[in-house]
C-alpha cells in the first residue's frame, strides 16, 4: 500500500519549500560574502520576493485541504514514522504561517535585508543613532508578527523564540539561565584574577601563516573541497546549502589568531551537522533542522569540547608551533591548554571564552525579551546594555560598536535567537556525556588527531536525523535526560580544575 | 487619473517575476563561480523549483483575467507609453508560458542544470560520448517545448530562437548570414596567408601581471567596486544581478593574455548595458533585456569597435608595455593595432578574431537548426561539426574538446542562442555608425583613454531603455535602418585596409 495521494502532493510542495529556504540562505550567503555593496537594495527585494513566494506556497488553502484529508490516515499510521513526522511538521508550519498576512511576511523579509546594511554602517561609525530607526522597525514588525498568534503564546517574545527553538518558552529559558548564572558567577569570581593571559594565539601572525594553519587543520576535521568551501566574512557563519554544498566562513585578525582558528572549528561543526543528514530526509519537511540550539550544540562541541580540550592541545601543539613562525608563546601542550582556558570577562561575545560567554547571552536574552515584550524602549537600549555589562561581567563598554552594535542578529530581525547559543552549550555538554559513554577512547583518539570516531558518533546519534526528533526527544534518546545546565556546569568546573585555575 | 487596479496588480507580479529571474541568474552565477562541485545535484533542484515558481506565477489564470480586463484601457492609451509597453510584454510572456506545461518547464530547468555538469566532465575528458545522452535529452526537451506552440512558428527551431531574439526567424537569420558569409569569405581568403602573428599578448605573462593589467584597465572603462565585481570562471560571462550589482568574470591563460584582457572588455560591455537601465524601469516587464543580440552588440562594441581600434592601440600601448614586464613584442601602437587585427582561422570560437568569428556562428546556427528540427541526429553531430569546420574555416578538428564540446550553450539547453552572437556583431557596427555621427571626436577621446563620451551615448541611446524597444524599433530610432550585415562588412573591410592587411 503506497502513501496517499494527498501526502505525495504535500511532500512535493515541501520539497519546493525546502529549495526556496536554501535559495534564501544562498542569497544571504552571497550578500555577506560576494555581493557588491550597492546591490543591497535590490537584494532586499529578492529576499522579500522569496519570502512572499514561500509564504504563498505554505499558506495555499490547498495545503490545508490536504492536511485535513490526511487526518484519519495519520491516526491509523505509526506516529514515529518519517511520513507522520513530516506531516506533523508541515501541519505545524502551516498553522503558524496562515496566521501571518503575506504583506507582513514580505515586510519583515525586506526590513531584515535592509536592516543588516544599516547595522553595518552604524557599526562602522560606532553610532547607535544611525541604526535606531531600522531597529525600531524590526521590533515593531516582530511585535506585529507575534500579535498574529494572540493567545497561543504567553507573551510576544515567546512567539519569536518558538521560531528558533520550537516549544521553548521564555519562562523555561529564564529558569535554566538562572541556575546556570548562579553556578557560574561564583566560579568565575574565584578564577577571574588569575595570572594566565590568553597569549598562545596572540600575534602578530601574518595572515598567510594563519591561512596555512587553518588549511592544515581542515582536512583532519573532515573538510573535503568537493563539498565544502571556506570564505572570509565580517561575521562568520557555517551551514549546508543543499546536499554536497557546505559553506563556512571565518575572519583573520593579524593580532589574534584564536579568532580564525577556533572560528573555523565552530563553523565546521555547523557545516558538518547541516551536511550530514540522511539523504532520504533531504528536501523533506524533517530534513531542515529547526532547532537553532541543537545546531549551536554541534558547533560548540567542535570549538570547545574538542578544540579547547587537553587532548586537542596535546595533538595540535607541535603543529601550531611549526605553522606559526612568528612565535607561539606556549612552551608545552599543557601551557597551551591552560591558555585556552583562561577566564577573562570581556566586551565582545564572539571573542569571549567559554566561562563568561554564557553571561553575554543572559544579557541579550533579558534585553531582547524586554524590548519585544514592550518593557524596554529602543532608545533605552544602549544604556541598559552598558549597565548590564557592568552588572554581569564587571566590564565598562567604551562605545556602541563594542557594545550594543556588536552582533547583527537584531539587525536581521532575529529576536529569540540569542538564548539558543547558551541552550546549545548546555546540549553540547549533555551530548558529550553520551560520547564519553559510547566512545571511551575519544580523548586518546583526539590526541592522535583522529576525529573520525567523533564524526561517526555524531552522524549516528544526531546528524543523520536532521529534524526528525525535537531537541527534547533527541536528548531523551541519546542521554535519557531533559535539557539541563548541570552537565555544562560540571564540564566547565572540571576543566578549570584540570587546567589548574580552580582548586 | 491613476493606473487601473488590474495594472498595479500585474506590475506587482511582474516585479516578483523580475526578482525570480535574477535569483535564477544568481544561482547560475554561484554554480559557475563559487559552488563546491558536489552541490550540482542540489542546485539543479533549486533551479527547477525557481523555474516552477516562475511558471506558476506567470501562468496563474488571474494574470489572464487581468490582461483581459485591461484590453479596453490599453486600446485607449498611448501605445508608446511604458505602461502599455509593459502590458504588451506581460501579454507576450503569458501567452508563450501558458502553452508550456509546468512539468516540462521544470524538467527543462533541471536538465539544463545537470547538463552543464555533464558537459564539463565530458569536455575535461574530451569525450563527446560522455555527454551524448545528456545532450539528446536537451534536444528532446527543446523539441517538446517547441511542440507546445504548434502552428505559431515555422519550425521547432524558430520557437526556441524566438526566446532569445523575439520575432526573429530562422529564415531571416539564414538570409543575413548568407549575405555576411558571401562578403567575408573572399576577404578572409585574401588576407588569410598574411605574415603577421597574433603575438602582442602572447605569454608567458605571469598571472599576477595579467591581473594587474586588468585592474589597471577596469577603472578607465567605468568599473566601480561599489557596484561591480570581477571573478574567474571557466566560461566568462557578464551581466546585472539587480540595480547596483554587476558581475563579470574572466579567465587567465599564462600563454595568452588577449583572452583575459579582451574578455574583460567584452564582459564589461554586457555588465554596463545590464547595469545602466533607467531605474524607473527596474523590476518592470520592460526592465529585463530580452534580446540576446542587443546584449551581445554592447559587449562586442567594447571588445572590438573600441578595444581593437587604432585609437585604443594608441592609448593602451605604452601602458601595456609597462604592465607586462615579461615582454610585449609589438614595437609601436600601429604594430599592436596590426596584431590585434590579424586573420587566422582557428578552432575555438571564443579565441577567434573578428574576421573569422562569424563563420563559427554560421556553423553553429546551421547545426543547431538541423538538430532541433530533427534533420540531424545527436550521433552525427561531432562528425558534422568537424566537416563544417573544414568547409567554412579550412581547419582540422583534432578532438571533441576543441570541437563540438567547446561551448556550454547546448549543455544548458540554449538552442537558438548562437545566432545572436553574429546578429549582435551586426548591430554593434550599425550602432557605431550612430556613435560616429553623434560623437565625431570619439576616436580622439579613446586615444586619450576617455570612455565617458561613449558610455553617455550608449546610456542615452541604448542602455537606459533596457527592453523598452524591440531591436527593430531601437535600430530604427537610432540609425533609421533595419537590421543589416552591411555596416559590419564595411567596418571589417575598412579595418583590414587601415591595418595594411588588405589592399
Interface residues (C-beta under 8 A of the other chain):
Chain A: X15 X16 X19 X20 X22 X23 X26 X27 X30 X33 X34 X35 X36 X37 X38 X39 X40 X41 X42 X43 X45 X46 X48 X49 X50 X52 X53 X57 X225 X226 X227 X228 X229 X241 X242 X243 X244 X245 X246 X247 X282 X283
Chain B: X15 X16 X19 X20 X22 X23 X26 X27 X30 X33 X34 X35 X36 X37 X38 X39 X40 X41 X42 X43 X45 X46 X48 X49 X50 X52 X53 X57 X225 X226 X227 X228 X229 X241 X242 X243 X244 X245 X246 X247 X282 X283
